Amino acid sequence: MMQIQACLNGARPADSHPALPLTPEAVARDAAACVAAGAVALHLHPCDPERRESLEPAVVAATMRAVRAAVPGIPVSLSTGAWIMADDAARRRCLAGWAALGEARPEEASVNLSEADAPAVIEALLAAGIGVEAGLASMEDAGRLILLGIAPRCRRILLEIPASEGPALAETMLAWLNGTAPEVERQIHGEDANAWPLFALAVARGATARLGLEDLRHLPDGSPAPGNAALVAAGLALAGGAPG
């Protein structure tokens, strides 16, 4: 069965979609709806009371506890994007603080290999006992991942194809990675116009997929998606699966 990680909010502004979940309560409700629709994992960007993305342990804990109560046992990934906290040292301190969150600690976190501080962020996550999702948006990112020698230590490799690119870039990256890091799980996803073509490629290549308002706001027929659960359900329908 197709494996879909639901990406609930991302860096989208609050007014980008009426169903975008930003508070812990809204994220938890949406997480439950996505799991009911068939998602097997979640990717979240916790927000502070002013609805700003945050890596602060207290903010992360508030969202994670709400989600754990709503969907116990579902693995959760968080973002570590440099735009969330511009001070690299402060960002690493926050990530180290996640280790003390107990059951509110995420299982995984994504790291953009295009960011200068990516190696230190990866080490901070691993030291905190958090799995790494290595985010690759270009062949340069893929080359850096292999050059650093950290691919075998990653939970999965994310092929995060920019909206300006299409499935051809993902195919090239897959072929190259298959020859250099064949043992690590792949996830493929796009954004906006290329999101559904990249979803189809994930289905065809047996990779994990990602769907949600972070990446797109339209259903396969081009109509507006009412929310995250509808996107997950539409993806499973396309893949010929069903929530189990």
C-alpha positions in Angstrom: 0.0 0.0 0.0 1.2 3.5 -0.8 2.8 5.2 2.2 1.9 8.9 2.6 3.3 11.4 5.0 0.9 14.3 5.5 2.6 17.7 5.6 0.1 19.9 7.5 1.3 23.5 7.4 4.9 24.3 6.5 5.9 28.0 6.0 2.6 29.0 4.5 1.2 32.3 5.7 -1.9 32.0 7.8 -4.1 33.4 5.1 -2.9 31.0 2.4 -5.7 28.5 3.0 -8.7 28.7 5.4 -8.0 25.2 6.7 -4.3 25.7 7.4 -3.6 24.4 11.0 -1.3 26.5 13.1 -2.3 26.2 16.7 -1.5 22.9 18.6 -5.2 22.2 18.8 -5.8 22.7 15.1 -2.7 20.7 14.2 -3.9 17.8 16.4 -7.4 17.8 14.9 -6.0 17.8 11.4 -3.5 15.1 12.2 -6.3 12.9 13.3 -8.3 13.6 10.2 -5.3 12.8 8.0 -4.5 9.5 9.8 -8.2 8.6 9.4 -7.9 9.3 5.7 -4.9 7.0 5.4 -1.7 8.9 6.3 0.9 6.8 8.1 3.2 9.7 9.2 3.1 13.4 9.8 5.4 16.4 9.0 4.7 19.5 11.1 6.0 23.1 11.6 5.1 24.0 15.2 4.1 27.6 15.7 4.2 29.9 18.8 1.1 31.7 20.1 1.7 34.5 17.5 1.5 31.8 14.8 5.1 32.1 13.9 7.2 29.0 13.1 9.4 28.1 16.1 12.1 25.6 17.1 11.9 26.5 20.8 11.5 23.3 22.9 8.5 24.6 24.8 6.7 25.5 21.5 7.6 22.1 20.0 6.4 20.3 23.1 3.0 22.0 23.1 2.2 20.9 19.5 3.8 17.5 19.9 1.8 16.6 23.1 -1.5 17.7 21.4 -0.6 15.5 18.4 0.4 12.5 20.5 -2.9 12.6 22.3 -4.8 12.8 19.0 -2.9 10.1 17.1 -0.8 8.0 19.4 1.8 5.8 17.7 2.0 7.9 14.5 5.6 9.0 13.7 6.1 12.8 13.5 8.7 14.7 11.6 9.5 18.4 12.2 11.3 21.0 10.1 14.7 22.5 11.0 14.7 25.1 8.2 17.2 27.9 8.7 14.5 30.5 7.9 12.8 29.6 11.2 15.8 30.7 13.3 18.5 32.7 11.5 21.1 32.2 14.3 22.7 28.8 13.6 24.1 28.4 17.1 20.7 29.2 18.7 19.1 26.8 16.3 21.4 23.9 17.3 20.7 24.7 21.0 17.0 24.4 20.4 17.5 21.1 18.6 19.6 19.8 21.4 16.8 20.8 23.8 14.4 18.5 22.0 16.2 15.5 23.6 14.7 16.4 26.9 11.1 16.5 25.7 10.5 12.8 26.4 7.4 11.5 24.7 7.0 15.0 23.1 10.3 14.5 21.2 9.7 14.0 17.4 10.8 10.8 15.8 12.4 12.6 12.9 13.3 16.0 11.5 14.1 17.2 8.0 17.4 19.0 7.2 17.9 21.0 4.0 21.3 20.0 2.5 21.4 23.3 0.7 21.9 25.1 4.1 25.5 25.8 5.1 24.9 24.5 8.7 23.3 21.2 7.6 26.2 19.0 8.8 26.0 20.5 12.3 22.2 20.3 12.4 22.4 16.6 11.4 24.8 15.9 14.2 22.7 17.8 16.7 19.6 15.7 15.7 21.5 12.4 15.9 22.9 13.4 19.3 19.3 14.1 20.5 18.2 10.6 19.3 16.1 12.0 16.4 16.1 10.5 13.0 17.3 12.6 10.0 15.4 13.2 6.8 18.0 14.6 4.4 16.3 17.1 2.1 17.7 17.3 -1.4 16.4 19.9 -3.9 19.2 19.6 -6.5 22.0 17.4 -7.7 24.4 19.6 -5.8 22.5 18.7 -2.6 22.7 15.0 -3.5 26.4 15.3 -4.1 27.0 17.0 -0.8 25.0 14.3 1.1 27.3 11.6 -0.4 30.5 13.7 0.1 29.7 14.1 3.8 29.3 10.4 4.1 26.1 10.7 6.2 23.6 9.0 3.9 23.7 5.7 5.8 22.9 7.5 9.1 19.8 9.1 7.7 16.2 7.8 8.3 15.2 8.7 4.8 16.3 10.8 1.8 13.8 13.4 0.7 13.7 14.4 -3.0 12.2 17.8 -2.7 11.7 18.9 -6.2 11.3 22.7 -6.7 8.2 23.9 -8.5 10.4 25.1 -11.4 11.5 21.5 -12.0 9.7 18.3 -12.8 9.9 14.5 -12.6 13.0 14.4 -14.8 15.2 15.9 -12.0 13.8 13.4 -9.5 14.5 10.5 -11.9 18.1 11.7 -12.3 18.5 12.0 -8.6 17.0 8.6 -8.0 19.3 6.9 -10.5 22.4 8.5 -9.0 21.4 7.8 -5.4 20.6 4.2 -6.2 24.2 3.8 -7.2 25.6 5.6 -4.1 23.2 5.1 -1.2 20.8 2.3 -2.1 19.9 1.3 1.4 18.1 4.4 2.6 14.4 5.0 2.2 13.3 7.5 -0.4 10.5 10.1 -0.2 9.5 12.1 -3.3 7.5 15.2 -3.3 7.0 18.4 -5.2 5.2 21.7 -4.7 2.2 23.4 -6.3 2.2 22.7 -10.1 4.5 19.7 -10.0 3.2 18.1 -6.8 0.8 15.6 -8.4 3.3 14.6 -11.2 5.9 13.9 -8.5 3.3 12.0 -6.4 2.7 9.8 -9.5 6.4 9.2 -9.8 6.6 8.2 -6.1 3.9 5.7 -6.7 5.6 4.3 -9.8 9.0 4.0 -8.1 7.7 2.6 -4.8 8.9 5.6 -2.8 7.2 7.2 0.1 5.1 10.2 -0.8 4.1 13.4 0.9 0.9 15.4 0.5 -0.6 18.4 2.4 -1.1 22.1 2.4 2.6 22.7 2.9 3.2 21.5 -0.6 -0.1 22.1 -2.6 -3.6 23.4 -2.3 -5.3 21.7 -5.2 -6.8 18.3 -5.9 -5.7 16.2 -8.9 -8.5 17.7 -11.0 -7.3 21.2 -10.3 -10.1 22.2 -7.9 -9.2 23.7 -4.5 -8.6 21.2 -1.8 -10.8 21.6 1.3 -7.9 20.6 3.5 -5.1 18.1 4.3 -7.3 15.0 4.8 -8.8 15.5 1.4 -5.4 15.6 -0.2 -4.3 12.4 1.5 -7.5 10.7 0.5 -7.1 11.9 -3.1 -3.6 10.5 -3.2 -4.6 7.1 -1.9 -7.4 7.0 -4.5 -4.9 7.8 -7.3 -2.5 5.1 -6.0 -5.3 2.5 -5.8 -5.1 2.2 -2.0 -7.4 2.8 0.9 -7.1 3.7 4.5 -6.4 0.6 6.6 
